[in-house]
Amino acid sequence: MKKTVYFLSLLCLMSLANSCSKSDDMISTVDIDCSGSKYNGHSLMLGPKGGCYYINSNNNKTYVDRSYCHC
């Protein structure tokens, strides 16, 4: 019984992995460095969903208006 459950779980995971790898509409999870774009002296980044931000002194993201990002 345990082997059957393990096999079915493995089969299910393999099926999910294959369907995800073939998807053409997957959203990028990589942030883009907007070279040359600055806000109050901070270099700006563009997130995967289009948010424009910089890393503050506490290493947190501080979001600014998207019009400041010129990527």
C-alpha positions in Angstrom: 0.0 0.0 0.0 2.8 2.5 0.9 4.6 1.8 -2.4 1.4 2.5 -4.3 0.8 5.8 -2.6 4.5 6.8 -3.0 4.3 5.9 -6.7 1.1 7.9 -7.3 2.5 10.9 -5.5 5.7 10.7 -7.6 3.7 10.4 -10.8 1.6 13.4 -9.8 4.7 15.5 -9.1 6.2 14.6 -12.4 3.0 15.5 -14.2 3.0 18.9 -12.5 6.7 19.5 -13.4 6.1 18.7 -17.0 3.1 21.0 -17.3 4.9 23.9 -15.7 8.0 23.6 -17.8 6.0 23.7 -21.0 4.0 26.8 -20.1 4.8 29.8 -22.3 3.0 32.3 -20.1 5.0 31.9 -16.9 5.8 35.1 -15.1 9.5 35.9 -14.6 10.7 35.9 -11.0 13.9 37.8 -11.7 14.2 41.5 -10.7 15.8 43.8 -13.3 18.4 46.4 -12.4 17.4 49.6 -14.1 20.8 50.9 -14.8 20.9 54.7 -14.7 17.5 55.0 -13.0 17.9 56.6 -9.6 15.6 57.9 -6.8 17.1 60.1 -4.2 20.5 58.6 -4.9 19.3 55.0 -4.8 19.6 52.6 -7.8 16.2 51.4 -8.8 15.0 47.8 -9.6 12.0 46.6 -11.5 10.3 43.6 -10.0 8.7 40.7 -11.8 5.2 42.3 -11.6 6.4 45.7 -12.7 6.9 47.3 -9.3 9.7 49.9 -9.1 11.8 49.9 -5.9 15.1 50.4 -4.2 16.8 48.7 -1.3 16.8 51.0 1.7 19.4 51.1 4.6 17.5 48.3 6.4 17.8 46.0 3.3 14.1 46.3 2.7 12.4 47.2 -0.6 11.0 50.7 -0.8 8.6 51.1 -3.6 8.4 54.3 -5.7 6.2 55.3 -8.6 6.8 53.2 -11.7 7.5 56.3 -13.8 10.9 56.6 -12.1 12.0 53.2 -13.6 13.5 53.6 -17.1 14.5 50.1 -17.9 
